[in-house]
């Protein structure tokens, strides 16, 4: 048989046969006078064996090792047990790999089922996706949803969705929902995103005051319900530091700058770095990324307003 005939009978391609030769899986057959390879029934049986093993998920490299071990055992006159051991090892490895793949696929199916059941965005973790669903339910614009989504994705890059930091963000949004404040949250954020670059200081201050009045009760409720540390002592101890573990339109654990230039970037509402992690390398990188994100997405008036919100929240919380 020539290569094409063998390939057709075995149900593989000629290219696959060449690959088997390169890997040493299939010995080179003798060549006819015209230079063509001449294959026999033994070669066909070997190709069928290779095909069968690879169809189970055993890699060609493992198949090569199994066949080489079999050949060595035969040459040494070793017992069949050596080959059985090699095959069993390969099957055991394959079984563990398949079990991991099955678990991975089952986990994906669970996530997909949760996304479908709760009608939440598939491009963010479920812990954050429900927040976006609430925003849409409260009439949020696509611009606000996009702004929130991007900030949450940056947070998720550094913290696992089961982490305390991610949980803190989720807790804040849940509290807003329980208090029937999602509509107010949407209203204030829409007003912020609609501030023109030349908005007056008075307009920024009015919106900042409204935001502070909205945020502080929810933050205090978080202290009672989830044990957030927003004590006067904590605030005083951090007030001279460049970083604060308080929220700006988002999580009680957000890091916000206390000393910023008047037109410096504001911290994102979705900044979720726990107080004890405020100075971690991951937190610092996240802080810079979120500052950059706000620089790219907010105008001067919006950043001024956010700075006022930060200062107002800290001032109110310091009062106890």
C-alpha positions as CSV (number, residue, x, y, z in Angstrom):
1,X,0.0,0.0,0.0
2,X,1.1,3.5,-0.7
3,X,0.7,6.4,1.8
4,X,-2.7,7.5,0.3
5,X,-4.1,4.0,0.4
6,X,-3.0,3.5,4.0
7,X,-4.4,6.8,5.1
8,X,-7.7,6.1,3.4
9,X,-8.0,2.7,5.0
10,X,-7.1,4.0,8.5
11,X,-9.3,7.1,8.2
12,X,-6.4,9.6,8.7
13,X,-4.6,12.0,6.4
14,X,-1.3,11.5,4.6
15,X,-0.1,14.5,6.6
16,X,-0.9,12.6,9.8
17,X,1.2,9.7,8.6
18,X,4.1,12.0,8.0
19,X,3.6,13.4,11.5
20,X,3.6,9.9,13.0
21,X,6.9,9.2,11.2
22,X,8.4,12.4,12.6
23,X,7.4,11.5,16.2
24,X,8.7,8.0,15.8
25,X,5.2,6.5,16.2
26,X,5.3,4.8,12.9
27,X,8.5,3.1,11.6
28,X,9.6,4.0,8.2
29,X,8.6,1.2,5.8
30,X,10.8,0.0,3.0
31,X,10.6,1.9,-0.3
32,X,9.9,0.5,-3.7
33,X,12.2,1.0,-6.6
34,X,10.3,4.1,-7.6
35,X,11.0,5.6,-4.2
36,X,7.5,5.4,-2.8
37,X,6.9,4.0,0.7
38,X,5.3,0.5,0.7
39,X,3.1,-0.1,3.7
40,X,1.7,-3.5,4.9
41,X,-1.1,-4.7,7.1
42,X,1.2,-4.4,10.2
43,X,1.6,-0.7,9.5
44,X,-2.2,-0.3,9.1
45,X,-2.8,-2.1,12.4
46,X,-0.3,0.2,14.1
47,X,-1.9,3.4,12.7
48,X,-5.3,2.1,13.8
49,X,-3.8,1.6,17.3
50,X,-2.4,5.1,17.4
51,X,-5.6,6.5,16.2
52,X,-7.6,4.6,18.9
53,X,-5.3,5.7,21.7
54,X,-5.3,9.4,20.6
55,X,-9.1,9.3,20.3
56,X,-9.2,8.6,24.0
57,X,-7.4,11.8,24.6
58,X,-3.9,10.3,25.1
59,X,-1.4,12.7,23.6
60,X,0.8,11.5,20.7
61,X,3.8,12.0,22.9
62,X,2.3,9.7,25.5
63,X,1.4,7.2,22.8
64,X,5.0,7.3,21.6
65,X,6.3,6.6,25.1
66,X,3.8,3.7,25.5
67,X,4.9,2.1,22.2
68,X,8.6,2.7,22.9
69,X,8.2,1.1,26.4
70,X,6.4,-1.9,24.8
71,X,9.2,-2.3,22.2
72,X,11.9,-2.1,24.9
73,X,10.1,-4.6,27.1
74,X,9.9,-7.0,24.2
75,X,13.6,-6.5,23.4
76,X,14.5,-7.3,27.0
77,X,12.1,-10.1,27.3
78,X,10.4,-8.3,30.2
79,X,7.0,-9.4,31.6
80,X,3.9,-7.8,30.3
81,X,3.4,-6.1,33.6
82,X,5.9,-3.3,32.7
83,X,3.8,-2.3,29.7
84,X,0.5,-2.6,31.7
85,X,2.1,-0.2,34.3
86,X,3.0,2.3,31.6
87,X,-0.4,2.2,30.1
88,X,-2.1,2.5,33.4
89,X,0.0,5.6,34.3
90,X,-1.1,7.2,31.0
91,X,-4.7,6.3,31.6
92,X,-4.5,7.6,35.2
93,X,-3.1,10.9,34.0
94,X,-5.8,11.1,31.3
95,X,-8.5,10.4,33.9
96,X,-7.3,13.2,36.2
97,X,-7.1,15.6,33.3
98,X,-10.6,14.7,32.1
99,X,-12.0,15.0,35.7
100,X,-10.5,18.5,35.9
101,X,-12.0,19.4,32.5
102,X,-15.4,18.1,33.5
103,X,-15.3,20.1,36.7
104,X,-14.3,23.2,34.7
105,X,-17.2,22.7,32.3
106,X,-19.6,22.1,35.1
107,X,-18.5,25.2,36.8
108,X,-19.1,27.1,33.6
109,X,-22.5,25.7,33.2
110,X,-23.4,26.7,36.8
111,X,-22.3,30.2,36.1
112,X,-24.2,30.4,32.8
113,X,-27.3,29.0,34.6
114,X,-26.9,31.7,37.2
115,X,-26.5,34.4,34.6
116,X,-29.6,33.3,32.8
117,X,-31.7,32.9,35.9
118,X,-30.8,36.3,37.3
119,X,-30.5,38.1,33.9
120,X,-27.2,39.6,34.7
121,X,-24.3,40.6,32.4
122,X,-22.0,37.7,31.3
123,X,-18.9,40.0,31.0
124,X,-18.6,40.7,34.7
125,X,-18.6,38.3,37.7
126,X,-22.1,37.4,39.1
127,X,-21.2,39.2,42.3
128,X,-21.1,42.5,40.3
129,X,-23.4,41.6,37.5
130,X,-26.5,41.8,39.7
131,X,-25.6,45.4,40.5
132,X,-25.6,46.3,36.8
133,X,-29.0,44.5,36.5
134,X,-30.3,46.7,39.4
135,X,-29.0,49.8,37.6
136,X,-30.9,48.9,34.4
137,X,-34.0,48.2,36.4
138,X,-33.7,51.6,37.9
139,X,-33.5,53.3,34.5
140,X,-29.8,53.8,34.2
141,X,-28.4,55.0,30.9
142,X,-26.1,52.9,28.9
143,X,-23.4,55.4,29.6
144,X,-23.7,54.9,33.4
145,X,-23.8,51.1,33.0
146,X,-20.7,51.2,30.9
147,X,-18.9,53.4,33.4
148,X,-19.8,51.1,36.3
149,X,-18.9,48.0,34.3
150,X,-15.5,49.2,33.4
151,X,-14.6,50.1,37.0
152,X,-15.9,46.8,38.3
153,X,-13.8,44.9,35.8
154,X,-10.7,46.7,36.9
155,X,-11.5,45.8,40.5
156,X,-12.1,42.2,39.5
157,X,-8.7,42.0,37.8
158,X,-7.1,42.2,41.2
159,X,-9.5,40.5,43.6
160,X,-11.3,37.2,43.3
161,X,-15.1,37.5,43.3
162,X,-15.2,35.5,46.6
163,X,-12.7,37.9,48.3
164,X,-13.6,40.3,51.1
165,X,-12.9,43.2,48.8
166,X,-15.3,42.0,46.2
167,X,-17.8,41.1,48.9
168,X,-17.6,44.6,50.3
169,X,-18.6,46.1,46.9
170,X,-21.5,43.7,46.6
171,X,-22.6,44.5,50.2
172,X,-22.8,48.2,49.5
173,X,-24.9,47.8,46.4
174,X,-27.2,45.3,48.3
175,X,-27.7,47.8,51.1
176,X,-28.6,50.4,48.5
177,X,-31.1,48.0,47.0
178,X,-32.6,47.1,50.4
179,X,-33.0,50.7,51.3
180,X,-34.8,51.4,48.1
181,X,-32.0,53.8,47.1
182,X,-30.9,52.3,43.7
183,X,-33.0,55.0,41.9
184,X,-31.3,57.7,43.9
185,X,-27.9,56.2,43.2
186,X,-28.8,56.2,39.5
187,X,-30.1,59.8,39.7
188,X,-27.0,61.2,41.4
189,X,-24.6,59.4,39.1
190,X,-26.5,60.5,36.0
191,X,-26.3,64.1,37.2
192,X,-22.6,63.6,37.7
193,X,-22.0,62.2,34.3
194,X,-24.1,65.0,32.8
195,X,-22.0,67.8,34.4
196,X,-20.5,69.9,31.7
197,X,-16.7,70.7,31.9
198,X,-17.5,74.3,32.7
199,X,-20.1,73.6,35.5
200,X,-19.9,76.2,38.3
201,X,-18.5,75.4,41.7
202,X,-22.0,75.9,43.1
203,X,-23.5,73.3,40.9
204,X,-20.7,70.8,41.8
205,X,-21.2,71.6,45.5
206,X,-25.0,71.0,45.3
207,X,-24.5,67.6,43.7
208,X,-21.7,66.7,46.1
209,X,-23.9,67.5,49.1
210,X,-26.7,65.4,47.7
211,X,-24.3,62.5,47.1
212,X,-22.9,62.8,50.7
213,X,-26.4,62.8,52.1
214,X,-27.1,59.6,50.1
215,X,-23.9,57.8,50.9
216,X,-23.3,58.4,54.6
217,X,-26.5,56.6,55.9
218,X,-25.7,53.5,53.8
219,X,-22.1,53.5,55.0
220,X,-23.3,53.7,58.6
221,X,-25.7,50.9,58.0
222,X,-22.8,48.8,56.7
223,X,-21.0,49.4,60.0
224,X,-24.0,48.0,61.8
225,X,-24.8,45.1,59.5
226,X,-21.4,44.0,58.2
227,X,-19.0,45.4,60.7
228,X,-17.3,48.0,58.5
229,X,-14.7,49.9,60.4
230,X,-15.6,53.6,59.9
231,X,-15.0,54.7,63.4
232,X,-13.8,58.2,64.2
233,X,-10.6,56.8,65.4
234,X,-10.0,55.0,62.2
235,X,-10.8,58.1,60.1
236,X,-8.5,60.2,62.3
237,X,-5.7,57.8,62.0
238,X,-6.0,57.7,58.2
239,X,-6.7,61.3,57.6
240,X,-3.0,62.2,57.4
241,X,-2.3,59.3,55.0
242,X,-2.4,59.5,51.3
243,X,-4.9,56.7,51.1
244,X,-8.3,56.1,52.7
245,X,-10.3,52.9,52.8
246,X,-13.6,54.7,52.3
247,X,-16.1,54.7,49.5
248,X,-16.6,57.2,46.8
249,X,-20.0,56.4,45.3
250,X,-19.4,52.7,45.7
251,X,-17.7,50.6,48.4
252,X,-16.9,51.4,52.0
253,X,-13.5,50.0,51.3
254,X,-12.6,52.2,48.4
255,X,-9.3,53.9,48.5
256,X,-9.6,57.7,48.0
257,X,-6.9,60.4,48.0
258,X,-7.2,62.9,50.7
259,X,-4.8,65.4,49.1
260,X,-5.4,66.0,45.4
261,X,-4.9,68.9,43.2
262,X,-8.2,70.7,42.6
263,X,-8.4,69.2,39.2
264,X,-6.8,65.8,40.1
265,X,-8.5,62.6,39.2
266,X,-11.2,61.3,41.5
267,X,-11.3,57.7,42.8
268,X,-13.8,55.4,41.2
269,X,-16.9,54.4,43.1
270,X,-16.0,50.8,42.4
271,X,-12.6,50.9,44.0
272,X,-12.6,48.0,46.4
273,X,-9.4,47.7,48.4
274,X,-9.8,46.7,52.0
275,X,-8.4,49.0,54.7
276,X,-5.8,46.4,55.7
277,X,-4.8,46.1,52.1
278,X,-4.6,49.8,51.4
279,X,-0.8,49.8,50.9
280,X,-0.5,46.5,49.1
281,X,1.2,46.4,45.8
282,X,-2.0,45.2,44.1
283,X,-4.0,48.0,45.7
284,X,-1.5,50.6,44.6
285,X,-1.6,49.4,41.0
286,X,-5.4,49.3,41.1
287,X,-5.5,52.8,42.5
288,X,-3.4,54.1,39.7
289,X,-5.5,52.3,37.1
290,X,-8.7,53.7,38.5
291,X,-7.3,57.1,38.7
292,X,-6.2,56.8,35.0
293,X,-9.7,55.5,34.2
294,X,-11.3,58.5,35.8
295,X,-8.9,60.8,34.0
296,X,-9.9,59.3,30.7
297,X,-13.7,59.3,31.3
298,X,-14.5,62.2,33.5
299,X,-14.2,65.9,32.8
300,X,-12.8,68.6,35.1
301,X,-16.2,69.4,36.7
302,X,-17.0,65.7,37.4
303,X,-13.6,65.2,39.0
304,X,-14.1,68.3,41.2
305,X,-17.5,67.1,42.2
306,X,-16.0,63.7,43.2
307,X,-13.3,65.3,45.3
308,X,-16.0,67.2,47.1
309,X,-17.9,64.0,47.7
310,X,-14.8,62.4,49.2
311,X,-14.1,65.2,51.6
312,X,-17.8,65.5,52.5
313,X,-18.0,61.8,53.3
314,X,-14.9,61.8,55.5
315,X,-16.1,64.9,57.3
316,X,-19.5,63.4,58.1
317,X,-18.1,60.1,59.1
318,X,-15.5,61.8,61.4
319,X,-18.4,63.3,63.3
320,X,-19.6,59.9,64.3
